[in-house]
Amino acid sequence: MRKLVSSGSHLEEPIGFSRACRVGNVISVSGTAPIKNGKTAHVGDVYGQTKYCLELSIQAIEEAGGKLGDVIRTRIMLTDISRWEEAAKAHGELFSKIRPACTFVEVSRFIESKWLVETEVDCVLAQI
């Protein structure tokens, strides 16, 4: 079984990606940027961007047939690692009860300079 979840981006087809991909009981969510209605959400706000990206990821997981409790790994990519605590606060608000494996990493930049964060999420569904 393979199920693709779309973000609605016009770039999905030419680049060849989906917001999320489910194969069997595994769901992987692509790098998710803080884009709302084609514009950067929460400009300058690491906490707001992180929370928004993770919420978009959770929506994709649910659309693929998963739930928050199925998350096993998250990746938080920041352009300024010194602001990791702001991102960690947003992450903790969503994941403190299930505590998936998590990595925070600094990157040099993203496609859009207003993006301060991107996230990735992986899930394993307990039952198919």
C-alpha positions as CSV (number, residue, x, y, z in Angstrom):
1,M,0.0,0.0,0.0
2,R,1.3,3.4,-1.0
3,K,-0.5,6.6,-0.2
4,L,0.7,10.1,-1.0
5,V,-0.5,13.2,0.8
6,S,-0.3,16.5,-1.1
7,S,0.5,19.9,0.4
8,G,-1.2,21.5,-2.6
9,S,2.1,23.1,-3.7
10,H,2.4,23.7,-7.5
11,L,6.0,22.5,-7.1
12,E,5.2,18.9,-6.0
13,E,4.9,17.5,-9.5
14,P,7.9,19.2,-11.2
15,I,10.2,18.5,-8.1
16,G,8.7,15.0,-7.6
17,F,7.7,15.1,-3.9
18,S,4.7,14.8,-1.6
19,R,4.0,16.4,1.8
20,A,3.9,12.9,3.2
21,C,4.2,9.3,1.9
22,R,2.8,6.3,3.6
23,V,4.0,2.8,2.7
24,G,2.4,0.0,4.8
25,N,2.6,1.2,8.4
26,V,5.4,3.8,7.8
27,I,4.6,7.5,7.2
28,S,7.3,10.0,6.4
29,V,6.6,13.7,6.2
30,S,8.8,15.9,4.0
31,G,10.7,18.9,5.1
32,T,7.8,21.3,6.1
33,A,8.3,25.0,5.9
34,P,6.2,27.7,7.6
35,I,4.1,28.5,4.5
36,K,0.5,29.6,4.9
37,N,-1.5,30.7,1.8
38,G,1.7,31.0,-0.2
39,K,3.4,33.3,2.3
40,T,5.8,32.8,5.2
41,A,3.8,32.5,8.5
42,H,5.1,33.9,11.8
43,V,7.9,36.0,10.3
44,G,10.8,36.4,12.8
45,D,9.1,34.0,15.3
46,V,11.0,30.6,15.7
47,Y,8.4,29.3,18.2
48,G,5.5,30.2,15.9
49,Q,7.1,28.8,12.8
50,T,8.1,25.6,14.5
51,K,4.6,25.0,16.0
52,Y,3.0,25.8,12.6
53,C,5.3,23.4,10.7
54,L,4.7,20.6,13.2
55,E,0.9,21.2,13.1
56,L,1.0,20.9,9.2
57,S,3.0,17.7,9.6
58,I,0.4,16.3,12.1
59,Q,-2.4,17.2,9.6
60,A,-0.5,15.2,6.9
61,I,0.0,12.3,9.2
62,E,-3.7,12.2,10.0
63,E,-4.6,12.4,6.3
64,A,-2.3,9.4,5.7
65,G,-4.2,7.4,8.4
66,G,-1.9,8.0,11.4
67,K,-2.1,9.9,14.6
68,L,0.2,11.9,16.9
69,G,1.0,8.9,19.0
70,D,2.5,7.1,15.9
71,V,5.4,9.7,15.7
72,I,8.7,8.1,16.3
73,R,11.2,10.7,15.1
74,T,11.2,14.5,14.5
75,R,13.9,16.7,13.0
76,I,14.0,20.4,13.6
77,M,16.3,22.4,11.3
78,L,17.1,25.9,12.3
79,T,19.0,28.7,10.6
80,D,20.2,29.9,14.1
81,I,20.8,27.1,16.5
82,S,21.1,29.6,19.4
83,R,17.3,29.9,19.2
84,W,16.8,26.1,19.7
85,E,14.9,26.7,23.0
86,E,12.1,28.6,21.2
87,A,11.7,25.7,18.8
88,A,12.0,23.2,21.7
89,K,9.1,24.9,23.5
90,A,6.8,24.4,20.5
91,H,8.0,20.8,20.1
92,G,7.4,20.0,23.8
93,E,3.9,21.4,23.7
94,L,3.0,18.8,21.0
95,F,5.2,15.9,21.9
96,S,6.0,15.9,25.6
97,K,3.7,12.9,26.3
98,I,4.9,10.7,23.5
99,R,8.6,11.8,23.4
100,P,9.8,10.7,20.0
101,A,13.5,10.7,19.0
102,C,14.3,14.2,18.1
103,T,17.2,16.1,16.5
104,F,17.9,19.8,16.4
105,V,20.4,20.9,13.7
106,E,21.6,24.2,12.3
107,V,21.5,24.7,8.5
108,S,23.0,27.6,6.6
109,R,19.7,28.7,5.0
110,F,16.4,27.6,3.4
111,I,14.9,28.4,0.0
112,E,13.2,31.4,1.5
113,S,15.2,33.7,3.7
114,K,12.2,34.4,6.0
115,W,12.0,30.7,7.0
116,L,13.8,30.2,10.3
117,V,12.8,26.6,10.6
118,E,11.8,23.5,8.7
119,T,10.7,20.2,10.2
120,E,10.6,16.5,9.3
121,V,8.5,13.8,11.0
122,D,8.5,10.0,10.7
123,C,5.8,7.6,12.0
124,V,5.3,3.9,12.5
125,L,1.6,2.9,12.9
126,A,1.1,0.3,15.6
127,Q,-1.5,-1.5,13.5
128,I,-2.2,-1.5,9.8
